[in-house]
């Protein structure tokens, strides 16, 4: 898939997930084979203050490229200024969030609420496009609810206003993350526009990725399917490049990847913040292990990296007997 000067293989990209897709996780996913990653969304208005949180959200390291920063907001002028600020962190692309269903985002007129205001959506995309030479992409949903699906209309507006690609999460705002995924709307968007279309929604394995590719989309994007299992990108890369299925990782490797991710998080954020945020990641990594419920309970109290090492050692000891 062509995205500006980027040439992305038809494998799988990492979706932007608030509170999940931080720098450490993005680096691990790239290492595991994600062809492209998108960071956590940042408020276009909040970015004007350029505090430490802004820097954390926008920082793009060399080990995660190609990567995009994602911005949200409901004001074209603020979006243009935010794009200029984001450029200082040297991302490879700018993604505009018009798909977040969370009340704190959509309730303020941003995110998926912009799909209810096509004129404003177009103005925001046009302002972002005028503010940068980087590729500009837009992430949307199928619509507000089953009776109000307008993804095709918004995708056409995105194309008309200079977007280089559009990502479609195959659910409505009212669905949040509940099934089913609307593959037909993703296909309809692909038929309607000439820019690349990225399909998103319940992609977590070879079969679900192939089902999404049946829509005709140019690339698939993995979100929750990568939580605690970033090797899904390695599996998809192997399948779509070479037609080879890889065996699932052994417990030792799963534990090792988890430790490296959390160690990176500690390096970038400091132990206090990193270990609080690590609790959910560790719980995801423990899924499927014998005694997982108890390990997840203990993970909820982690505060130091050495505690995680001890817990990981216990699990590793069980599987090495």
N, C-alpha and C positions, 0 to 999 in steps of 0.2 A: 504494500500500500504506500502510495506517495503522499507525503505530508510536508509541503514546502520542500526543503532540501533533504528531508529525511526519507529514507527508503526502508520501510518496515516489512519484515517477512510476515507471511500470513500464518502466524502462530497464535499468540495471545498476549494481551497487554494487561497491566494491573490497573484496576479501577480506583478512582479517588474516593477514599473512605475516611470520613472525619473520625479522629481519635484512633485510627488504625494504620493508615498508609503514611507513617512518618518516615523520616530519612533512613532509619535503621531497617525498617521493614522493606522499604523500596530497594535498598541495596541488596538485601537478601534475595528478593524476588528477581532482580536483574541477574544476580549470580546464578539463580536457578533456571534462568531462561526466558523471563518476561522480555518481550521485544521492545517494550515501551512502558513507562510508568507515569502516573499522574498523582500529584501530591494532595494533601488535605486542603480543603477549601479555605480561602482567606477572605475576609470581608473587605470589599473595595473601600468602604468608608473608614473602617478600622485601620486599614493600611496607611492612611494618611498620617497617622500618629507614629508609625514606624517604631513600635516598642519591641521588646525582646521576643514576644510571642509572634510578632510579624516575621522577624528574622528566622525563627524556628520553622514557621510554615513555608517560607519561601526559599530557604537555603537548599541549593541543589549541588550535590557532590559529584565528582567525576565518575564514581563507581556506579551511579544510578542512571547515567545517560544512555539513550535519549529519554528526557523527562519533561513533563509539563507542570506548571503551577496552575491551580484552579482558583478562580475568583468568583465571588458572588456579590450581587448588589442590585439596586433598582434605580440607580441614577447614572445616566450616560456620562456626564462630566466626571463624576467620581470614578467611574470605571476606567475612563481614559487616563486619569491620573494614576490610578492603581496599576494599570498596565505598564506605565512608564517606570513606576517604582519596581514592579516585578522584574522588569528587564535588567535592572541593576544586579540581580542575583543570577543572571545568565542561564535562564531556562532554555529549553529547545522549542517550547511552544507555550501558548496561553490557552487555557480552557475556561470557558464561561459556564458556570453552573445555572442551568434552568430546569433542573430535575429534582433537587432536594425536596422531599416532602415534609421534613421536620418542621413543627410549628414555629420554632424560634427563627427559622429562615424563611419558610414559605409564608408564615403568618405576618411577616414584616413586609411582604410584597416582593421578596426575592425568590430565588430557587424556582420551584415548580409553579409558583403563583404567576410568574412572568408569562407562562403559556396562556394565561387568561387575558393577557394584554399584548397581542401580537405587534401592535405599533411600537410600544415601549421596548419590547424584546428586540425588534429590528433596530431601534435607535441605539440600544446598548451594544449590540454586535457591531454596528457601523462605527461607533465611537472607539471601540477596542481595535477594530481593524485599522482605523486611521492613526492610532497611537503607536503602532508597531509594525515592523517588517517580519516579525516571527509568525509562524503559522498560528491561526486562531481557530479553535474548535469550540463546539457548543454541545453540552450534554443535556438531553431532554428526557422526558418520559412519554408515554403514549398519549397522555392527557390528564384531565382532572379526575374523571371517573368513567365508568362504562358508557355513559350517555354523552360524554364530552371528550372524545378522542380527537385531537387536532395536531398530532405529531407531524403529519405530512405538511400541513400549513406552516407550522413553525420551522420545519426543516427547509422548506422553500424560501422562507423569509431569511433564514440564516445564510443560505446560498446567495440570495440576492444582495445581502449586505456584506458579503466578503468573507464569510466563514470558509475555511479550508476543508473542514470535515464536520460531521455531526455524529454524536453517539446517542443511540436510542436505548434506554432501559425499558424493556418490554413490559412495563406495568404502569398503571395509573397512579396518580398521587394518593387516591383513597385506598389503594391496595397496600401502600407502603412496600413491604417485602413479601407479602403473601402470594401464593400461587393463584392462578397459573400465569406463565409468561405468554405474552401476546406476540407470537412470532409473525403473524400476518401483518401487523402494523409495522414491524421492523422491515418486512419485505416491501410493504407499500411505500415506505420512505425511500428505500433503495431504488425502487422503480421511478420515483418522482424526481430525484435530484441527480445531478451529474458529479457532485463532490463525493468523496469516500464516506461510507457509512460504517460505523462501528456498532456491533450488536452486543448488548449487555443484559444479563438477567439469568441467574441460576446456572451459569457456566462453571462447572466444577470438575469435569472429567472429559475424557475423549468423546464419549457419546453425547454429552450435553453441548460440547463445543461443535461437534459435527451438526447437531440439530440446529444450532444458531447459524452456522455457515450455510445451511439449506435456504435461509432467507435471501441469500445473495450478498450478504454484507461483506465488506472488505477485510474486516478484522473482528475478532471477538475480544471481549474484555471480561476479565475475571475479578469479582469482588469478594463476597463472603466465602467463595469456594477456596480462596487462598489463605484464609485465616487459620493459622496453625498447621497449614500444609502448603507452604510456598513451592514445594517440589512439584505441584500440579503444573507449573510452567515448564519444568524439565520434561514431564511426561507429554505435554501437548507439543512442545518443540520437537521431541523425538518422533512423535506420531506424524505430525504434519510435514516435517522435513524429510523423514526417512521411512515413514510407514512402519516404525518399530515401536512396539509396546514395551515399556520399561516396567520392571517389577517394583512394587512399593518399597519405600526405604525401610531399612531395618531399624529397630528401636534405637540402637546406638546412634545412628545417623540423625534420626529425628531429634533426639536429645541434644546432640551436638549442634545442630542448626539452631535450635531454640536458644541454647546458651550463647551462641555467637550473636544472634539478633539482640538479645537483652544486653549483652556486653557492649554492643555498638550503641544501644540506646543510653546506657549509663555514660558512655564516652561523650555523647552529644548533648545530653540533657542534665547530667548529674544524677547521682544515685537516688536521691530522695524522690524526684519526679519520675525518673525512669522506672523505679521499682513499683511505684503505685500504678503506673500505666501498664507495667509488665504483667500484672495479675491476670488480666483477661487473655493476653496472648499465651501465657503459660497454661491457662485452663484449656485453651483451644489445642495446644500442642499435646496435652495429656489425653485428649479424646481417643478412646479405643484401647488405652493401656489397661491392663489388669489392675483393679483397685482405683480406677480413674476418679471416681466420685470423691474418695478420701483425699487423693492428691490435689484435686481441684479445690477442695475445701481448704487445704493447707496453703495452696497458692494464693488464696484470698487474703492471707495475712503477711505475705512477703514484704519486707522492707529493706533488706540488704541483699546484695548479689551473692554473698557467700552462703546465705540461706538457700538460695535457688540452687547453687552448686551442690549443697548437701542433699537437697530433695532430689535433684537429678541423679546424684550418686546412688541413692536408695533404689530408684527405678532401674537404673542401669545395672545395679547388682542383681536384681531379680532376673533380668533378661540374659545375664551373662553366666548364670549358673548352669 
